[in-house]
Amino acid sequence: MKLKTSVALAILALGSNLVMAQKAVPTQGVSKNEILIGSIQDLSGPIAAFGKQVRFGMQLRVDELNEQSGGIHGRKVKLLIEDSQYDPKKAVLAAQKLVNQDKVFIMAAHIGTTNNLATMPILFAKNIPNYYPITASRQMAEPFNRLKFAPGANYFDQMRIFAPRLAKEKGAKKACSIVQDDDFGQEVAEGAEAGLKTINMTLAEKTTYKVGATDFSSQVARMKAAGCDMVIMGTIIRETIGTIGESRKTGFSPVFLGSSAVYTDLIHKLGRSAMDGLYGVMTVQNPYLDDASPQIRFWATKYQTKFNEEPTVFSIYGYQAIDQFIAAAGKAGPNLTTDSFIKALETIKFPTDIFGSPEAGYSPTKRQAADVSRLSQIQGGKWKVVSDYAK
């Protein structure tokens, strides 16, 4: 009897030790005094302007946290950023370094659809969340994966909602498209087609361009020849400016509608008056220094003082990514793990903020925090909100 009892106690002790050993295994990127956040940006490629702004926005919120609060539950946040040059192959190398060498806790605000898709397998193999990617692709939330967390309305729904609404409002008869030849551009085109179908319209002419293209004369000529009076744009900065600029030169004057990828002050700053009239889908208000809101003016001035340049909507994306991370990591408690972080994200609600963002939140079955968007137009060299939120 004593032998059986001794054996039973030994087994219980062994099991207890195994449980304790499992609990003792630290979560990657979380130490006693620090949390490591990884991010991949384009800092020297075709959308480097965006990448720099996201980086500055993230750094501003990190610095605020560490300086004012000393971190999250006694842990300061450290930001580790790698440059992808907007190249998926370089993004993969960057992800491998951040995940396997630097051992970050999460990947936050990674910019670009194709780049995110290329790096997700590396993250997920090590149980690393892909958090708040700077792209509105459906694939950031679909198909469901517990490690995916997309912040806002996707490109497909943006175009599905606003392409038919604007076409009806402007009395458009023929719609064309110019989109980037990748996952991003395809989703914009598909969303527009789905939306236009509801009002018995189709895309009369579909044109594409390669990443890095600078000449859009052939695409504009094709759309003009097709007699299109509305153009759906799956474009970013210079492609938007180049397409509209070429159209103005040739007397082609359709209604231009872009996704949230065109909603940046760089469009009107670089393209100047030729960009007036462009419509862009958006969820977050661009922070102009002379904005009517005192809160936005204060925030924009603080950003400008720190980085010696005016903030943009991409600065806000970076700032919000860290701000929402702070809220969720704080709710997760002192024992921060991937599981506790995910549980916190699934139960927390992010309220409307000073930048006009809609209320957002995830759930155990939902990985897109918000599904509404609204429309702005460049008027007199600035973006002006011209619609309410819709979905």
N, C-alpha and C positions, 0 to 999 in steps of 0.2 A: 504493500500500500504506500509506504514511504517512497519507494522507487518511482511509482506512478505519479505521486504528487510532485516529486523532484523534477521528473521529466516534463510534467505539465507546466510547472513554474518556469522551467528553462525555456520552453517554447514561447510562453507568454512574454518573457523577458526579451527573447530574440525578436519577437514580433514588435514589441515596444521600441526596441533599439532601431529596427528597420524603419518604423514610422518616424522616429526622431531624426534618423539620418536623412530620410526623404525631405522632412521639413527643413532640415539644415542646409539643403542645397540652395544656394542663392539664386535669385532671379537675375538673368542676364541684364546688364545695364543699370542695376539698382544696387548701390552699396550703402553703407551706413550714412554717408555724408553727401551722396551724389546720385543723380539720375541722368543717364545719357540718352539724348534724343538725336537720332540721325535724320539727315535730310539730303536729298539729291536735287540740285538746281542746275539750270543752264546759266553758267556764269561767264561763258566766252563763246557761245554759239548764236544761232539766229534769233533766239528769244532771251538773250542775256539780260536785256532791260527788265523783263519780268522776273527772272531768277534773282537778280540783285534786289529788287523790291521785296520779294517774298522773304529773302534772307534778312533784310533790314527789319521788316515787320516782326519776324520771329525773334530777332535779337533784342528788339526794343522791349517786348513783353518778358523775355527771359531776364533781362537786366532789371526791369521793374520788380519782378518777383524776388530775385536774389538780393537786391539792394534794400527793398522795403520790407520784405517778409522773411528773408533768410532762407527761402526755398519752400518746399512742401514737406510738412512733418519733419523738419530739420534737415532735409536733403536739398542742396542746391541743384539747379538744373544746368546741365552743360550741353551746348548745341554743337554737333559735329556735322559739317556740311562738305559734300563732295560735288565736283563739277562734272556734269555729263555731256556738256556741249550740245545738248538736245539730241544725243546719239544713243539709241538703245543698247548698242554694244558697250559703250563707255558707261552707261547706266548700270549694266550688269556687273561690270568690274567694280564700280563704286559701291553697289549694294553688297557685293562679296566682302569688300574691305570693311564696311560699316558693321555688317552682321557678324562676320567671322573673326575679324581682327580687332576692331574697336569694341565689338560686343554691345551694340546699342539696345535699349529697351524697346523702342518703337521706331518706325520710319514715319516721319511726319512731313506733310506738305510737299511731297515729291511732285515735281512739275512734269506734265506731259502725259498724254494717254498711252502712246506706244511704249514709252519708257517705264511707266508703272506696270503695264502688262508684262514687260520683259523681266521685271525684277520681283514680281509677286512670288514666283516659285521659290526663290532664294529665301525670302522672308518667311513664308509659310512653313518651309521645311524646318525652321528653327523657332517656330511659334512666335514670330514677331508680327505685331499688327501693322497693317498698312493704313495709316491714320490720316484723315483730312488731305487726300491727294489734291493737287492743284490741277484738276481736270474735271469736267462734268460728264465724262463718259459713263454710260450705263454699266459698263464692265467693272467700274470701281465698287459697285454694290451688288451686281448680278454676275453669275449665279451666286446664291448665298454662300458666304464663308464667314465663320465666326471672327476671322481676323481682318475683315474688310470694314472700313468705316468711311463712307463718302458724305461730304457735308451738305450738298444742295441739289437742286433740280438738274437733271441731266440734259445733255445737248438734244437728245431725241425729243424729250418732252418740251423743251424750250421752243423748238421749231414747230412741233406738232400743234402747240397752243397758238403761237403768234403768227406763223406764216399765213394761215387762213384768215385770221382776224384782220391783219394788216392788208391782205389782198382785198377783202371785202370793203374795208374802210377807204382804201385808195381807188377802188374800182379797177383793179388790175385784171387784165385779160389773159396775159401770158407770163409765166414765171420761168426763169432760168436759174442755174446754179453754177457757182465756181467754188470748188472745195479742194482742200488739201488731199493728196492721194495717199491717205492712210486711214487708220481706225477713226480718228477724230472727224475727218472730212466725210467719211462714209456715214457716220451717225447723224451728222447735221443734215445731209441729203436725205437720208431715210426718214428722219423726223419731219422734214418739210413735205416730203411726198405723202406721208401718212396724214398730215394735217390738211394739205391741199385736196386730197382725195375726198374729204368730207364736204367740200364745196364744188366737187366735180371739176377740179383742175389737176393738171399734171405738169411736170417740168418739161417745157418744150425743148430746152437745150441744156445738156449737162456737160460742164467742163471741169477739168481738174488741173492741178499743178503739182510739181515735186517740191519737197521741202528744200528751201534755199533758192527757189526761183526768184528772179527779179524782173522778168519781162512777161507781161500779161496781155500783150497786144492781140495775140491770136485768140485767146479766150474771149476778150471783149468783142473782137470782130465777129466771132461766131454768135455770141448772144445778141449783138446788135442786129445781125442779119436775120436772126430768128424773130425779130420784132418783139422782144420781151420788154415788158414795162415794170417788171419786178425781178430782183436778183437776190437769191439766197446765197449768203456768204459763209462758207466753212473755212474762213481765213483767220489770220492772227494780226500781226502789226503791219509789216511792210507789204504783205500781199493785199491787205485791205486798202492801204494807201495807194499801192500801185494800180490796183484794179479800178478804183474810183477815179484816180488821177487820169488814167488812160481813157476812161469813159468820158470824163469832162472834156478832154482834148478832142475827142472824136464826135462830140455832140450827142452822146448816148446818155440819156437822163432817166433811168428807171428808178424805182424805189429800191433802196439797198437795205437789206435786213441781215444782220449778223447775230451769231450766238453770243454768249457771255465772253467768248474769247476775243471779241472786238471791243468789249467795254473797258477801255483804258484811256486815260488822258493823253497817252502817247499818240493816239490816232489824230486828234485835232491839233496837238502841239507840233507834230512833224508834218502832217498833211495840210495844216492850216485851213483856210476858208473853203477849200475844195471838199472838205469832209462834212461840211454843214448838210444836214438832212439825213445822214446815216442813222438808221435805227439799230439798237443793240439790246439784246435781252440781258437782264442783270438781276442780282439779288442784293448786292451791297452797294451803297452809294459812294461814288468817288469823293475823297476828302479834299475838296478845294480849300485853300488857305483863307479865302474870303467867304466861306460857306455861312449861310444864315444861322446855323446852329453853333452856339458858343462852345458846346462840348466838342464838336468836330474841329472847330477852329483851334481850340486848346490842344487837342491831340495832334493835329497836323503841324502846329508850331513846335511842339515838343519833338516830333519826328524830324522836322527840318533842322532844328538846333543840333540834334545828335548826329545826323548823317549829312548835313549840308546840302540837302536837296528836298524837293517837295514830295510828299507821299502820294501814292496812287492806290487804286482799288486792290492791286496785288500786294501792296504793303499791308492792307487790312487783312487780306487772306492769311498772310503769314502771322500777323498779330492774333487773329482769331484762332488759328490752329493751336497756338501755344496757350492762349487764354482758356479755351475749352479743355485742353489737356490738363491744365492746372486745376480746373474745377473737378474733372473726373478723377484725377490722381489724388486730389484732396479727399474726395468722397470715399475713395478706395481704402483710406486709412493708412496707418503707419506700416502695416504689413503689405507693401505694394508688390503685387505679382501680376502677371499677365491676366490670370483669371479674375483677380479682384478689380483690376482696371476695366476689363470687359464688362463685368457685372455692374460697375458704377456707370459706365457709358450707357448701358441698357436701361438704366432707371433714372438718369438725370435728364432734366429738361433745360435747354438753353433759351432764355427769354430774348425777346426783341432787344437789340442794343442801340447804341447811339448812331450806328452806321445804317440803321434801317433794315437790318437783317430780319427775316421772319423767325418766329419761334421754331425751334428745331429739337429733335430728340431721336434716339435710336430705341430699339426694343430687341428682345431675344429673337425676333423673326424679321426685323427690319434693319437694313444697313445703309439706308439713305436718310440722312437726318431731316431734310426738308424737301418738299416736292413742288413748291410754288416759286414763281418768278414774275418779273414785271418788265416793262419796256421803257427804254430811254431813247432820246434822240439828241444828236449834236445840233445845238441851236446857238448861233453867235459865238462859236468856239468853245462851248462847254456842253457837257452832258446834262440834259434836263429830263427828269422822270415824267413820262407821259401816260402811264397806265397804273392801275392798281395791281396787286398780286393776283395771280390766277394759276389754275392747275387743270 
